[in-house]
Amino acid sequence: MKFNKLTNKKQTLASMLLIAVISFGIFSCSDDNNEVNPDGEEKENGWFVHFEIDNPNNSIHYMGVYEQIPEKMEPSNAVEIGLGASTMTYGDNIYTVNASANTLTKWEVNKASLELNPIQILSIASAGFSNFNEPIILSENQAFMIDLEEGSVVEWNPTTMKIIETYNVTPNPLVDFEEGSWTQTNTFYPSNDKIFIPIRFGVTDDCCDFTYPGGMMVGVFDPASKTITYVSDSRSFAAHVGFILNERGDMYQTPSIYNQITNDFYNHDDPGFFTILKFNPDGNYDPNFELKLNEILPIKMLRDVAFISGDKIVLAYIDTTHATPTWDDRWSFRNQETEKVVLDMNTLEVTPFTGLDKYQSGGEWEVINGVNYHLGINQIDGLWYATILLENSFGNYTEVSNIEGGFYISLDKIW
Protein backbone atom coordinates (compact mmCIF):
# COMPACT_ATOMS: atom_id res chain seq x y z
CA MET A 1 0.00 0.00 0.00
CA LYS A 2 1.40 3.37 -1.03
CA PHE A 3 0.25 6.91 -0.46
CA ASN A 4 1.50 9.92 -2.40
CA LYS A 5 3.61 12.31 -0.35
CA LEU A 6 4.50 15.79 -1.50
CA THR A 7 8.19 16.18 -2.18
CA ASN A 8 9.98 19.49 -2.48
CA LYS A 9 9.60 19.31 -6.22
CA LYS A 10 5.92 18.47 -6.01
CA GLN A 11 5.25 21.35 -3.65
CA THR A 12 6.05 23.69 -6.52
CA LEU A 13 3.24 21.99 -8.45
CA ALA A 14 0.80 21.58 -5.58
CA SER A 15 -1.52 24.29 -6.86
CA MET A 16 -2.12 22.20 -9.94
CA LEU A 17 -3.99 19.67 -7.85
CA LEU A 18 -6.75 22.24 -7.43
CA ILE A 19 -7.47 22.17 -11.16
CA ALA A 20 -7.24 18.41 -11.66
CA VAL A 21 -9.35 17.27 -14.60
CA ILE A 22 -10.09 13.56 -14.39
CA SER A 23 -13.11 12.60 -16.47
CA PHE A 24 -14.22 9.50 -18.30
CA GLY A 25 -13.78 11.38 -21.55
CA ILE A 26 -10.00 11.16 -21.21
CA PHE A 27 -9.80 7.60 -19.88
CA SER A 28 -8.44 4.92 -22.21
CA CYS A 29 -10.35 1.73 -21.55
CA SER A 30 -10.08 -1.71 -23.09
CA ASP A 31 -13.58 -1.70 -24.65
CA ASP A 32 -17.04 -0.22 -24.29
CA ASN A 33 -18.19 -2.87 -21.82
CA ASN A 34 -15.02 -2.90 -19.70
CA GLU A 35 -15.01 -6.70 -20.00
CA VAL A 36 -12.01 -8.70 -18.84
CA ASN A 37 -10.72 -11.79 -20.60
CA PRO A 38 -11.32 -14.72 -18.21
CA ASP A 39 -9.21 -17.02 -20.38
CA GLY A 40 -6.16 -14.76 -20.60
CA GLU A 41 -3.01 -15.76 -18.78
CA GLU A 42 -2.34 -13.45 -15.85
CA LYS A 43 0.90 -11.50 -15.82
CA GLU A 44 3.35 -12.47 -13.14
CA ASN A 45 3.82 -8.86 -11.92
CA GLY A 46 1.72 -5.75 -11.74
CA TRP A 47 3.86 -2.61 -11.34
CA PHE A 48 1.90 0.61 -10.93
CA VAL A 49 3.59 3.84 -12.08
CA HIS A 50 2.19 7.37 -11.79
CA PHE A 51 4.19 9.98 -13.71
CA GLU A 52 3.85 13.36 -15.33
CA ILE A 53 5.20 15.01 -18.46
CA ASP A 54 5.87 18.75 -18.65
CA ASN A 55 4.45 20.78 -21.52
CA PRO A 56 5.06 24.48 -22.24
CA ASN A 57 1.91 25.56 -20.38
CA ASN A 58 1.03 22.68 -18.06
CA SER A 59 1.98 19.28 -16.75
CA ILE A 60 -0.04 16.21 -17.75
CA HIS A 61 -0.32 13.22 -15.42
CA TYR A 62 -0.41 9.58 -16.53
CA MET A 63 -0.67 6.17 -14.90
CA GLY A 64 -0.12 2.62 -16.04
CA VAL A 65 0.35 -0.96 -14.87
CA TYR A 66 3.22 -3.00 -16.32
CA GLU A 67 4.61 -6.52 -16.01
CA GLN A 68 8.07 -4.95 -15.87
CA ILE A 69 8.78 -1.25 -15.29
CA PRO A 70 9.52 0.22 -18.76
CA GLU A 71 13.11 1.37 -19.25
CA LYS A 72 11.74 4.48 -20.97
CA MET A 73 8.45 5.77 -19.61
CA GLU A 74 6.23 7.13 -22.39
CA PRO A 75 2.67 8.53 -22.39
CA SER A 76 1.82 6.26 -25.32
CA ASN A 77 1.61 3.20 -23.05
CA ALA A 78 -0.23 4.87 -20.17
CA VAL A 79 -3.63 6.36 -19.31
CA GLU A 80 -3.86 10.15 -19.23
CA ILE A 81 -5.47 11.41 -16.02
CA GLY A 82 -5.41 15.15 -16.50
CA LEU A 83 -3.51 18.35 -15.73
CA GLY A 84 -2.85 17.29 -12.17
CA ALA A 85 -3.72 14.15 -10.29
CA SER A 86 -3.44 12.26 -7.07
CA THR A 87 -3.38 8.47 -7.05
CA MET A 88 -3.15 5.69 -4.51
CA THR A 89 -3.28 1.91 -4.49
CA TYR A 90 -4.88 -0.52 -2.09
CA GLY A 91 -4.95 -4.25 -2.72
CA ASP A 92 -5.33 -4.83 -6.45
CA ASN A 93 -7.18 -1.56 -7.04
CA ILE A 94 -6.14 1.95 -7.96
CA TYR A 95 -7.90 5.11 -6.83
CA THR A 96 -7.67 8.48 -8.61
CA VAL A 97 -8.76 11.88 -7.39
CA ASN A 98 -10.64 14.53 -9.36
CA ALA A 99 -10.19 17.54 -7.10
CA SER A 100 -12.20 19.93 -9.26
CA ALA A 101 -15.26 17.65 -9.20
CA ASN A 102 -14.75 16.34 -5.64
CA THR A 103 -14.86 12.74 -6.84
CA LEU A 104 -12.86 9.55 -6.34
CA THR A 105 -12.67 6.90 -9.05
CA LYS A 106 -11.89 3.26 -8.32
CA TRP A 107 -10.10 1.26 -11.02
CA GLU A 108 -9.62 -2.43 -11.56
CA VAL A 109 -6.72 -3.95 -13.50
CA ASN A 110 -7.17 -6.72 -16.04
CA LYS A 111 -4.34 -8.99 -14.86
CA ALA A 112 -4.02 -10.55 -18.31
CA SER A 113 -3.95 -7.44 -20.51
CA LEU A 114 -2.96 -4.96 -17.74
CA GLU A 115 -5.63 -2.57 -19.03
CA LEU A 116 -7.16 -0.16 -16.50
CA ASN A 117 -10.93 0.03 -16.18
CA PRO A 118 -12.82 2.61 -14.05
CA ILE A 119 -15.51 0.73 -12.15
CA GLN A 120 -16.94 3.03 -9.43
CA ILE A 121 -17.10 6.72 -8.61
CA LEU A 122 -17.65 8.27 -5.19
CA SER A 123 -18.81 11.88 -4.95
CA ILE A 124 -17.46 13.57 -1.83
CA ALA A 125 -19.33 16.73 -2.81
CA SER A 126 -22.56 14.96 -1.90
CA ALA A 127 -21.36 14.95 1.71
CA GLY A 128 -20.79 18.70 1.68
CA PHE A 129 -17.02 18.30 1.63
CA SER A 130 -15.63 21.36 -0.14
CA ASN A 131 -11.85 21.37 0.42
CA PHE A 132 -10.73 18.20 -1.32
CA ASN A 133 -7.57 16.72 0.16
CA GLU A 134 -5.90 13.44 -0.68
CA PRO A 135 -7.70 10.42 0.81
CA ILE A 136 -6.08 7.90 3.08
CA ILE A 137 -7.09 4.21 3.09
CA LEU A 138 -6.64 2.23 6.30
CA SER A 139 -8.36 -1.04 5.35
CA GLU A 140 -10.59 -2.55 2.70
CA ASN A 141 -13.61 -1.16 4.57
CA GLN A 142 -12.34 2.11 6.07
CA ALA A 143 -10.88 5.23 4.51
CA PHE A 144 -10.97 8.96 5.23
CA MET A 145 -10.99 12.40 3.67
CA ILE A 146 -9.75 14.87 6.29
CA ASP A 147 -9.88 18.64 5.92
CA LEU A 148 -8.26 20.24 8.96
CA GLU A 149 -8.68 23.73 7.52
CA GLU A 150 -12.44 23.47 7.94
CA GLY A 151 -12.43 20.69 10.53
CA SER A 152 -14.50 18.27 8.46
CA VAL A 153 -14.07 14.52 7.94
CA VAL A 154 -15.68 12.06 5.54
CA GLU A 155 -15.36 8.35 6.35
CA TRP A 156 -15.93 6.06 3.36
CA ASN A 157 -15.70 2.42 2.33
CA PRO A 158 -13.12 1.66 -0.42
CA THR A 159 -14.82 -1.66 -1.26
CA THR A 160 -18.36 -0.38 -1.76
CA MET A 161 -17.33 3.23 -2.57
CA LYS A 162 -20.04 4.47 -0.22
CA ILE A 163 -19.87 7.18 2.43
CA ILE A 164 -20.09 5.78 5.95
CA GLU A 165 -20.26 8.95 8.01
CA THR A 166 -19.45 12.66 8.00
CA TYR A 167 -18.54 14.64 11.10
CA ASN A 168 -16.64 17.65 12.37
CA VAL A 169 -13.35 17.83 14.28
CA THR A 170 -11.40 20.71 15.82
CA PRO A 171 -9.98 22.83 12.96
CA ASN A 172 -6.29 23.52 12.50
CA PRO A 173 -5.47 26.31 15.00
CA LEU A 174 -3.01 27.95 12.57
CA VAL A 175 -5.43 28.30 9.67
CA ASP A 176 -6.13 31.97 10.48
CA PHE A 177 -2.79 32.78 12.11
CA GLU A 178 -2.18 35.96 10.14
CA GLU A 179 -3.58 37.54 6.99
CA GLY A 180 -1.56 36.39 4.00
CA SER A 181 -0.60 33.08 5.57
CA TRP A 182 -1.67 29.59 4.58
CA THR A 183 -1.47 26.10 5.98
CA GLN A 184 -1.26 22.77 4.22
CA THR A 185 -2.64 19.60 5.81
CA ASN A 186 -2.94 17.14 2.93
CA THR A 187 -0.14 14.68 3.66
CA PHE A 188 -1.08 11.73 5.85
CA TYR A 189 0.91 9.02 7.61
CA PRO A 190 -0.91 6.04 9.17
CA SER A 191 0.77 4.46 12.19
CA ASN A 192 -0.30 2.73 15.39
CA ASP A 193 -4.01 2.89 14.43
CA LYS A 194 -3.85 6.68 14.07
CA ILE A 195 -3.31 9.15 11.23
CA PHE A 196 -0.52 11.74 11.59
CA ILE A 197 -0.82 15.00 9.66
CA PRO A 198 2.09 17.50 9.68
CA ILE A 199 0.94 21.13 9.57
CA ARG A 200 2.89 22.94 6.87
CA PHE A 201 2.86 26.69 7.30
CA GLY A 202 3.66 29.33 4.67
CA VAL A 203 2.87 32.76 3.30
CA THR A 204 2.04 34.37 -0.01
CA ASP A 205 4.79 35.80 -2.21
CA ASP A 206 4.72 39.21 -0.55
CA CYS A 207 7.91 40.12 1.29
CA CYS A 208 8.61 40.46 4.11
CA ASP A 209 6.56 42.05 6.89
CA PHE A 210 5.32 38.85 8.43
CA THR A 211 5.82 36.93 11.66
CA TYR A 212 5.88 33.14 11.66
CA PRO A 213 4.53 31.03 14.49
CA GLY A 214 7.19 29.14 16.37
CA GLY A 215 7.41 25.39 16.64
CA MET A 216 6.42 22.35 14.62
CA MET A 217 2.85 21.09 14.78
CA VAL A 218 1.19 17.77 13.99
CA GLY A 219 -2.47 16.82 13.92
CA VAL A 220 -3.14 13.32 15.28
CA PHE A 221 -6.46 11.86 14.14
CA ASP A 222 -7.93 8.91 16.03
CA PRO A 223 -10.32 6.93 13.77
CA ALA A 224 -11.81 5.14 16.79
CA SER A 225 -12.87 8.24 18.73
CA LYS A 226 -13.24 10.42 15.59
CA THR A 227 -11.21 13.19 17.26
CA ILE A 228 -8.16 15.24 16.37
CA THR A 229 -5.39 16.29 18.78
CA TYR A 230 -2.81 18.94 17.90
CA VAL A 231 0.71 18.43 19.23
CA SER A 232 3.45 21.05 18.94
CA ASP A 233 7.14 21.37 19.78
CA SER A 234 9.07 24.65 19.92
CA ARG A 235 12.50 23.09 19.33
CA SER A 236 12.13 23.22 15.56
CA PHE A 237 10.41 25.39 12.99
CA ALA A 238 6.87 25.34 11.61
CA ALA A 239 7.29 26.04 7.90
CA HIS A 240 7.35 23.28 5.24
CA VAL A 241 7.90 20.13 7.25
CA GLY A 242 7.10 16.48 6.77
CA PHE A 243 7.86 13.04 8.10
CA ILE A 244 10.71 10.82 6.97
CA LEU A 245 10.28 7.17 7.96
CA ASN A 246 13.02 4.57 8.14
CA GLU A 247 12.45 0.87 7.48
CA ARG A 248 11.59 0.34 11.15
CA GLY A 249 8.76 2.84 10.87
CA ASP A 250 10.45 5.46 13.08
CA MET A 251 9.07 8.88 12.18
CA TYR A 252 11.36 11.91 12.02
CA GLN A 253 10.05 15.39 11.32
CA THR A 254 12.44 17.35 9.15
CA PRO A 255 12.63 20.93 7.86
CA SER A 256 13.02 21.77 4.19
CA ILE A 257 14.46 24.26 1.71
CA TYR A 258 11.58 26.65 2.42
CA ASN A 259 12.73 27.16 5.98
CA GLN A 260 15.82 29.06 4.85
CA ILE A 261 13.71 31.46 2.78
CA THR A 262 11.79 32.17 5.97
CA ASN A 263 14.96 32.49 8.00
CA ASP A 264 16.46 35.07 5.63
CA PHE A 265 13.45 37.22 4.80
CA TYR A 266 10.78 37.00 7.51
CA ASN A 267 10.46 37.88 11.17
CA HIS A 268 10.54 34.92 13.52
CA ASP A 269 11.24 33.97 17.11
CA ASP A 270 12.12 30.31 16.64
CA PRO A 271 15.81 29.42 16.02
CA GLY A 272 15.41 25.74 15.11
CA PHE A 273 15.60 26.04 11.33
CA PHE A 274 17.89 23.03 10.94
CA THR A 275 16.61 20.84 13.78
CA ILE A 276 15.26 17.34 13.19
CA LEU A 277 12.82 15.94 15.76
CA LYS A 278 11.46 12.45 16.28
CA PHE A 279 7.75 11.79 16.48
CA ASN A 280 6.70 8.74 18.46
CA PRO A 281 3.87 6.38 17.39
CA ASP A 282 2.01 7.25 20.61
CA GLY A 283 1.33 10.69 19.15
CA ASN A 284 3.95 12.82 20.91
CA TYR A 285 7.36 14.22 20.16
CA ASP A 286 10.28 12.34 21.67
CA PRO A 287 11.64 14.73 24.34
CA ASN A 288 15.00 12.95 24.30
CA PHE A 289 15.70 13.36 20.58
CA GLU A 290 16.89 16.65 19.06
CA LEU A 291 19.33 16.73 16.14
CA LYS A 292 20.67 20.24 15.41
CA LEU A 293 22.21 19.96 11.96
CA ASN A 294 23.77 23.43 12.11
CA GLU A 295 25.88 22.34 15.08
CA ILE A 296 27.27 19.43 13.06
CA LEU A 297 27.49 20.75 9.49
CA PRO A 298 28.50 24.11 7.90
CA ILE A 299 24.96 24.45 6.64
CA LYS A 300 23.43 27.48 4.94
CA MET A 301 20.34 25.73 3.56
CA LEU A 302 18.98 22.23 4.03
CA ARG A 303 18.20 21.25 0.45
CA ASP A 304 16.66 17.90 1.30
CA VAL A 305 16.64 14.97 3.67
CA ALA A 306 16.82 12.17 1.12
CA PHE A 307 16.09 9.22 3.39
CA ILE A 308 16.80 7.68 6.77
CA SER A 309 18.08 4.11 6.93
CA GLY A 310 18.25 2.75 10.44
CA ASP A 311 20.13 5.43 12.36
CA LYS A 312 21.78 7.00 9.30
CA ILE A 313 20.46 10.14 7.63
CA VAL A 314 21.31 10.92 4.00
CA LEU A 315 20.87 14.61 3.29
CA ALA A 316 21.78 17.32 0.80
CA TYR A 317 22.69 20.82 1.94
CA ILE A 318 24.17 24.08 0.68
CA ASP A 319 27.14 25.18 2.72
CA THR A 320 27.85 28.53 4.36
CA THR A 321 30.11 29.76 1.54
CA HIS A 322 26.95 30.73 -0.36
CA ALA A 323 25.55 34.18 0.32
CA THR A 324 21.85 34.94 0.68
CA PRO A 325 20.40 36.08 -2.67
CA THR A 326 18.05 39.00 -3.14
CA TRP A 327 14.34 38.43 -2.59
CA ASP A 328 13.62 38.46 -6.33
CA ASP A 329 16.30 35.82 -6.84
CA ARG A 330 15.49 33.78 -3.73
CA TRP A 331 14.76 30.51 -5.55
CA SER A 332 18.20 30.51 -7.16
CA PHE A 333 19.21 28.40 -4.16
CA ARG A 334 17.56 25.48 -5.94
CA ASN A 335 20.32 25.54 -8.55
CA GLN A 336 23.26 25.79 -6.16
CA GLU A 337 25.67 22.89 -5.81
CA THR A 338 24.83 20.70 -2.83
CA GLU A 339 26.90 18.61 -0.46
CA LYS A 340 25.51 15.09 0.04
CA VAL A 341 26.50 13.30 3.22
CA VAL A 342 25.62 10.45 5.55
CA LEU A 343 25.10 11.47 9.18
CA ASP A 344 25.17 8.79 11.86
CA MET A 345 22.64 9.90 14.48
CA ASN A 346 24.39 7.95 17.24
CA THR A 347 28.03 8.95 16.71
CA LEU A 348 27.36 12.19 14.73
CA GLU A 349 30.01 11.02 12.27
CA VAL A 350 29.67 12.61 8.82
CA THR A 351 30.84 10.87 5.65
CA PRO A 352 30.36 11.73 1.94
CA PHE A 353 27.49 10.07 0.09
CA THR A 354 28.16 9.59 -3.62
CA GLY A 355 25.28 7.32 -4.58
CA LEU A 356 23.03 10.20 -5.65
CA ASP A 357 25.64 12.64 -6.95
CA LYS A 358 23.89 13.17 -10.27
CA TYR A 359 20.68 14.36 -8.58
CA GLN A 360 19.87 17.81 -7.26
CA SER A 361 18.14 16.48 -4.19
CA GLY A 362 16.97 13.34 -2.50
CA GLY A 363 13.84 12.87 -4.58
CA GLU A 364 11.34 10.38 -3.22
CA TRP A 365 11.73 6.89 -1.79
CA GLU A 366 9.39 3.94 -1.98
CA VAL A 367 9.93 0.75 0.02
CA ILE A 368 8.37 -2.16 -1.89
CA ASN A 369 8.57 -5.68 -0.47
CA GLY A 370 11.51 -4.61 1.66
CA VAL A 371 13.45 -3.12 -1.28
CA ASN A 372 14.24 0.59 -1.66
CA TYR A 373 13.43 2.37 -4.92
CA HIS A 374 14.53 5.95 -5.47
CA LEU A 375 12.50 8.33 -7.66
CA GLY A 376 15.29 10.74 -8.55
CA ILE A 377 15.08 14.11 -10.28
CA ASN A 378 17.62 16.32 -11.97
CA GLN A 379 17.51 19.34 -14.27
CA ILE A 380 19.83 19.58 -17.27
CA ASP A 381 19.71 22.73 -19.45
CA GLY A 382 16.25 23.53 -18.12
CA LEU A 383 14.84 20.06 -18.87
CA TRP A 384 13.74 17.78 -16.04
CA TYR A 385 15.23 14.30 -16.10
CA ALA A 386 13.82 11.66 -13.79
CA THR A 387 14.82 8.10 -12.98
CA ILE A 388 13.74 5.10 -10.94
CA LEU A 389 16.72 3.59 -9.15
CA LEU A 390 16.84 0.17 -7.50
CA GLU A 391 18.95 0.07 -4.33
CA ASN A 392 21.32 -2.91 -4.51
CA SER A 393 23.00 -1.99 -1.23
CA PHE A 394 23.40 1.18 0.83
CA GLY A 395 24.64 3.86 -1.60
CA ASN A 396 24.68 1.54 -4.63
CA TYR A 397 21.94 1.80 -7.26
CA THR A 398 20.89 0.49 -10.65
CA GLU A 399 18.80 2.64 -13.00
CA VAL A 400 15.53 0.88 -13.82
CA SER A 401 13.60 3.52 -15.77
CA ASN A 402 13.83 7.13 -16.92
CA ILE A 403 11.74 10.05 -18.16
CA GLU A 404 12.93 13.08 -20.12
CA GLY A 405 10.89 16.20 -19.43
CA GLY A 406 8.88 14.83 -16.55
CA PHE A 407 8.73 13.31 -13.08
CA TYR A 408 7.82 10.08 -11.37
CA ILE A 409 5.07 10.68 -8.80
CA SER A 410 4.66 7.22 -7.26
CA LEU A 411 5.60 3.59 -7.73
CA ASP A 412 4.03 0.44 -6.30
CA LYS A 413 3.84 -3.29 -6.96
CA ILE A 414 0.18 -4.22 -6.62
CA TRP A 415 0.77 -7.95 -7.17
N, C-alpha and C positions, 0 to 999 in steps of 0.2 A: 504494500500500500504506500503510495507516494502522494504528497501534497505539495503544490507549487509554493515556493518561498521567494519573496522578492529579493533579488540580489542588487548590488549597487548599480549594475548596468540597467536592470529592469526598473529600478526606481525612476530613472530618467524617462521611462516609457509608461509609468503607472497611469498617467492621465488618459492614456489610450484605452484603458480598460473601461472607462466611462462611456465610450462610444462604440463598444463592441457590437458587431453586427453578425449575429449567428442565426441564419434563417434556413428553412428547408430548401429555399431556392438556390442556395449555393452549396448544398450537400451533394456529394457524388455517391450514389448508392448503386448496389449491384444490379437491381432491376426494379420495376414498378411495384412489385409485390413484396420486396424485401425478403424473398424466400432464400433459405439456405439449402445447400446441397447435402442431403443426408448420406449420400453414398461417397462423397469426397473424402480423401484421406487427410486427416488432420495434420497440420504442420507440427513439427516437434517443439518449436519455440514461438512465442508471441511477444516480440519486443515493441513496446509503445514509445513513440517519439513525438514530442510536441516541439515545433520549431517555427521560426519566423524569418521572413526575407524582407530586407529593406528595399523600398522603392523611393523615387525622388520626393514624394509627398506623403508617404505613409509607410506602414509596416504590416504586411499581411501574415497572418498566422495559419499554420497547417498542422495536421496530425496524421499519423499513419501507424499501422501495425505491420511488422516484418518478421520473417523467419530468422533472418540475420540482419543486424543493423547495417544499412547501406554504407559503403565506403564514401560515397558522395551523395549527400542528401539533396534531393531535388523536389520541387513542388509537383512535378509531373506524376510522381508515384505517391501522392498524399492527398488528403481531403482538405480543401480550403475552409477555414472557419472564421474568416472575417478580418477586420482591421485591428482587432485586439481580442485576446481570448484568454480564458482561464480554463484549465483542464485538470482532472484528477482521475485516478483509477481506484477501483475497489473490486476485489475478486476478478472476475473475467470481464467486467464492464468498465466503460469509460463514461465520464460525465463532463459535459461542456457547459459553460456559463454564457448566457446572453445578457450582459449587464443592462443594455439599453431597454430590453423588453422585460427584465426581471424574471427570466425563465431559466430553468435547468433542463438539459436534454440528456437522456440516458441512451447509450449506444451499446449494441451487442456486436461481437466480432465473429464472423464466419471463420471457424478455425481451419477450414479447408482452403478457402480462397483468400482469407485475411481481409475481406471487404468489411467496411464499417456500415452498420445500419442503425439509424435513429429509431428507437422503439417507443419511448415515452417522454412526455414533456410535463414538467411541474411548473406552474405559475406561482411565484412567490408574491407577485403583485396582488393576487387574490386574498392574501393574508394581511394586506396593508403594509407590507414591508417595502420601504421606499429607497433606502440606502443599501444597494446591493453589494455585499462583500463576498469574498470567496467562501464557499461552504466547507465544512469539515465533516468527514464521515467516520464515525466511531465503530459501527458494526453494520451488519447487513440490514438491521431494522432501526438504526438510530443515527441521525445526522442533524447538523445544526447550521443555521445561518445566524450570525451574531453581529449586531450593529451596536457597538458601544457608544457611538456618537449620539444616537437617539435612545439608547437603552432598550432596544427591542430584540427579541429572539424568536426565530421560527424553528421548531423541531419537526423533522420530516423523516419519512421512511424511504431509504434508497431502493428497497425491493419493490414496494408498491408505488413509489413516487407519489405518495399522498402526504399531506400535512397532518401531523399528529396534534400539535398544540402551538399556540402563539402566546407569548407573555412578555412582560416588561421586567427589566433589571435596572440596577443603579447605573446611570450614564457615566461615561468617562469624565472625571472631574476636571480634566484639562481642556475639554472641548471648547470652552469659552474663556480660556486663560487671558487672552489679550487680543484686541482687534488686530486683524492681519495675521493671526497665527492659525495653524491647522494641526490636527492630529490624525494619525493613521493607525487603524486598529484592524487590519485585514490580513494578518499573518498569524496562523494558529499552530500550536504545538500540543498534541495530545500526550499526556503522560500521567501515570498513576491515577487513572479514572477521572482526570480533570483536563481542562483545556487552558493552556497558557497563552496569553495574548500580550506581546510587548507593545507599549504605547510609544509610538514614534512621533516626536514633536518637531514642528518646523514653522517657517514663516513664508510670507510671499516674497517676491523679488525686490521689495523696497529695502533700501539700506539707509541707516543702520540703527535708527532710534527704536530699540526694542530690547526688552529684558526677558531672558529665558527663565523658565522655572528650573530650580535645581533638582538633581537626583533622577535616577532611573525609576520607571514605573511599569508594573505588569498587572494586567487584569487576570484573575484566576476564576474561571467559570466552573461551577460544580453542576454537572448534568443531573445528579440525583436530587439536590435541593433546589435546582433552577435559580441559583443565586450567583452573583459576581462579587469578588473581593478584590480591592485594589491594594497592592503592596508596593512600597517605594523604598529607595535606598539612596542616601545623599552622597555616597562615596564615589559615584560616577555620574555621568552626564546624560540628560534626558533627550537629546536630539535623535537622529536616526540610529536606532539600536535594534538588535535582533539576537536570537539565540543561535549558538553554534553547539551542536551535539557531537560527542565522540561516540565510538562504537559501543560504549557501555551505557549510553543514554544519559550521561552527565550533561547538564545544560549550563552553558556559560553565556553571559550576556556581554556583548562586545560593542564598542563604539564603531564609528565608520568615518569615511572621508568627509561627511557633512559636518562632523563635529568641529573640524579645524576651521571651516568657513565661519561657524558660529564663534569660535574662539577668537578669530582675528577681527571680526567686524561687528559683533553685537555685544551688548552689555550682559554680564552674567556674574553670578556669585559663586558658582560651583567650579572647583579647580580640576575635577577628575575627568579631563578630556581623553586621557589615554588609559583609563583604568578598566580592567576586565573583572567582572564579578561572577560568582557562581550562584545559580538558582536551583534550590533543592526541589525534589519531586513533591515534598510536603506543602509546597506553595509559599516558601519564604526564601529570602536571600541567606546564603551561608555567611554568618558573621565572622567566620574564621578564614575566609578566602578573600584576598584583595591583591590583584596583580597590577602594579603601577608600571606600565611599559616605559614611561618617560624616565623612570629611575634606573632602567636597565639598558635602554637603547637611546642613541642620539636622534630622537624622533621629532620631526617637524609635523608630519601628517601621517596618520594611520590610513594607508591606502585600502587595506583589506585584511581581514583574518580569513585565510584560505580554508583551513580546516584544523581540527584538533583530533589527534590520534593518541589515545591513552592520555598521558600527561604531557604530550608534546604539542606545542602550538606552532603552526606554520603561518607566517604573516608577511605581508608586504608593506613597507613604509618608505616615506620620503624623509631623508635625513635633514639635519639642521643647517646644512650648507645652503639650502634653498631659501631665498627670501620670500616674504609674503607678497603676492602680486597685488595690483590695484583691484578695486571692487569689480570694475568692468571686465577684468581679465581673470576673475577668481577661479574659474573652472579650468584654467590652464594647468592647474596642479594634476589634472587627470593624465596629462601627457608627459609628466616628469618621470625620469628614470627612478625606479624603485629598488630598494634593497629587499631581498627575500631571504628570510632566516628561519631556523628552527629554534624555538625557545623551550627549554625543559622547565616545566613549572615547579619541579621539586628542587633542582640544583641551581636554576636560573642561568644555566650555561646556554650560550648563544653560538650556533654554528650556521654556516651558509647553507642555503637550500637551492639546489640547481635544477631540480626536477621540473620546475615551471618557469624557467628563465625566459622562454619565448612569449609568455603571457603578461599582460599589463597587470593583472590582479588575480586573485584566487579563483574567480569564477564560481561555479556551483558544484556541490558534491552530492552524489546519490550513492547510497549503500544498497546494493541489490544482491540478495542471497549471500551476504557476508563479504561481498567484493566491492571495492571502491571504484567509482567511475567519476571522472572529472569533466565537467562541461566548461571548457576553457574558452576565453575570448581574447582577441588581440585586434589591433587596428593598424593596418599597413596602408600608407598613402591615402588615408581617409576612408578605406574600405574595411568593414568588419570581417574578421576571419575567425570562425569558431570550429572547435574540435570536440570530439568525445575521446577521452583517454581512459584506457584500462590500466589500473594500478597493478603492476606485477609484484612489487614490493615497495616498501616505504621509499619514496623519491624516485622510483623507476616506473616509467609508463610506456605504453604502446598506443599509438594513434589508431582508433577504430573507425572514425568517421569525421567528415569535415563539411563545412558550409562556407561558401564565399558570399559575402554581402548579407549575412544574417546571423542568427543566434539559435542555440539550443535552449529551450525553455525547461523541458523536463524529460526524463528517461525512466522507464520502468519495464520490468519483465512480468507480464500478466499471466503467463503460464510457461 
